[in-house]
Amino acid sequence: MNIGDLTVKQLAELMDKMGDHTKAPASYGTSMLHDQPGGLFDVPGLEAEVISTHVHPQGIGSLLPALPSDNDDPRYAFILGWQKATGTQPVNPCDDAPKNFIKGGNLTAQFGRVAGQTNTIEVDQILHRSRSSSSNLRLMNAMMGMDTLASGEFPENPLDTVISAEMLGVGIGFERDLADMAWNGAIANNTAGGGYKEFPGLAAQITTGHVDADTNTAMPAADSTVLDFNYNLLDSTALDVVEYFTALEYHLSTLDRSTRLSNVQRAIVMRPEIWQYLTMVWPCRYNTNHCTTFFPGTTNPVVINDNNNILMRDTMRRSKQIEINGNTYPVVIDDGIFQSTNINDANVPAGHFASDVFFVPLVANGMPVCYWEFIDYRRVRTELAPMGTGASHIPIWTDGGRFLWTTEYVKWCLNMTAKIEPRLVLRTPHLAGRIDNLMVAPLLAQRDWNPDSPYWYDGGVSTRATTTSYAVWK
């Protein structure tokens, strides 16, 4: 049977049997209107420039390459080492000699799945224009752009059309989901039916306890290096933050050389609150590290010129770089890293915040070792080409194949739904490290992009009352 030869009715019956069931849109428009009657910008005398106060995530996602992949259950092989030779040295020339065996193991990765949907768009409604509203509105600042996978073909100006704004709303939802999932993704959060899936975040990969993907055998040689600052403040005298950073950097850079993985490019990733305080502490502590050890006494023999101290601090902040053991590393500010507060962690006093710092390998031997992968939806139409004219019912892809969109109609009302299936792959967890539970006590907490945070703000309205008019026929 050639599917392309079916009548429209037969095709509909066949697709129904195949399970092509959809939830209908609402029977009236629920989307946010712009310059239509009752829309958000239906205000006489409104200036054209619109300024957004929307806080978007920032982080490592935009630095990582995004690669298409259809490998559902991959294996990443390791040579974990050679065992100690067994046996004795030969007595005679042709006797058996000691021998050893190579040991190896595999890691795996898992795709996530996130979906988003527009509000119901009523075509009749969005074609109307209010006589009092402005039609040349322009957005002054971008509202997206954190993540490689959550930007691109989403409309740059959501004020152009209602559909642009609704699509952007889906994109912002993806951006938020991926900013959090990149670090905190856990498969325990997956829904039973598979409609929502989280891929393991970097916090679950930069860790100890790695096992072979096929036998569950422990692979300590693949483990990351994890230190604990134990909820001490960055300027604590109990623990020295410079000592922790320099020890971890030296350990990892030595491992780079001893495993013959040359030219390892590594980024140090932390929340903005940690970076702000670290730059205040680092110049003084780094320039006097171990001075009292080599020159014991009641006072430190090294005196830092205040101007040089401030210059080093400001240079660090301006360049987003930190020098450790003579090596310079880029610093990535990422507010998707989980933050502990007195609300979610009994170890954190009120007004304090604790989070982890990650040493993330990006490239080794010229090959990306930390990167995005995504299901490439550009192949959808090719795979379903045998459907002939039925292929017109198939969803569309955007953003280089990263997003798959479908549209559901009830007469003149429609919903648009998109999904994305990404994962973050870390090929060299043994070259990664982390310092857990560093704490700061800022005077002001930063605004958050996460609507679940107490430091997220919005306000205002989504709709306005329509203009009242009078006529004899009313």
Stockholm file with secondary structure:
# STOCKHOLM 1.0

chainA/1-474         MNIGDLTVKQLAELMDKMGDHTKAPASYGTSMLHDQPGGLFDVPGLEAEVISTHVHPQGIGSLLPALPSDNDDPRYAFILGWQKATGTQPVNPCDDAPKNFIKGGNLTAQFGRVAGQTNTIEVDQILHRSRSSSSNLRLMNAMMGMDTLASGEFPENPLDTVISAEMLGVGIGFERDLADMAWNGAIANNTAGGGYKEFPGLAAQITTGHVDADTNTAMPAADSTVLDFNYNLLDSTALDVVEYFTALEYHLSTLDRSTRLSNVQRAIVMRPEIWQYLTMVWPCRYNTNHCTTFFPGTTNPVVINDNNNILMRDTMRRSKQIEINGNTYPVVIDDGIFQSTNINDANVPAGHFASDVFFVPLVANGMPVCYWEFIDYRRVRTELAPMGTGASHIPIWTDGGRFLWTTEYVKWCLNMTAKIEPRLVLRTPHLAGRIDNLMVAPLLAQRDWNPDSPYWYDGGVSTRATTTSYAVWK
#=GR chainA/1-474 SS CCGGGSCHHHHHHHHHHTTCCCCCCCSSCCSCCSSSTTCTTCCTTCCSEECCCCCCCCSGGGGSCEEECCCSSCCEEEEEEECCCBSCCCSSTTSCCCBCCEEEEEECCCCCBEEEECCCEEHHHHTCCCTTSCSCCEESSCSCCSCGGGCSSSCSCTTSCHHHHHHHHHHHHHHHHHHHHHHHCCGGGCCTTSSSBCCCCHHHHSSSCCBCTTTCCBCGGGCCEEEEEEEEETTCSSSCHHHHHHHHHHHHHHHHHHTTCCSCEEEEEECHHHHHHHHHHHHHHHHTTTHHHHSCSSSCSCCCCHHHHHHHHHHHHHHTEEEETTEEEEEEECTTSCCBCTTTCTTSCTTCEEEEEEEEEEEETTEESEEEEECCGGGHHHHTGGGGGGGGGSCEEEGGGTEEEEEEEETTEEEEEEEECEEEEESCGGGCEEEEEEEECCSSCCCCSCTTSTTCCCCSCSCCCCCCCCCTTC
#=GC SS_cons         CCGGGSCHHHHHHHHHHTTCCCCCCCSSCCSCCSSSTTCTTCCTTCCSEECCCCCCCCSGGGGSCEEECCCSSCCEEEEEEECCCBSCCCSSTTSCCCBCCEEEEEECCCCCBEEEECCCEEHHHHTCCCTTSCSCCEESSCSCCSCGGGCSSSCSCTTSCHHHHHHHHHHHHHHHHHHHHHHHCCGGGCCTTSSSBCCCCHHHHSSSCCBCTTTCCBCGGGCCEEEEEEEEETTCSSSCHHHHHHHHHHHHHHHHHHTTCCSCEEEEEECHHHHHHHHHHHHHHHHTTTHHHHSCSSSCSCCCCHHHHHHHHHHHHHHTEEEETTEEEEEEECTTSCCBCTTTCTTSCTTCEEEEEEEEEEEETTEESEEEEECCGGGHHHHTGGGGGGGGGSCEEEGGGTEEEEEEEETTEEEEEEEECEEEEESCGGGCEEEEEEEECCSSCCCCSCTTSTTCCCCSCSCCCCCCCCCTTC
//
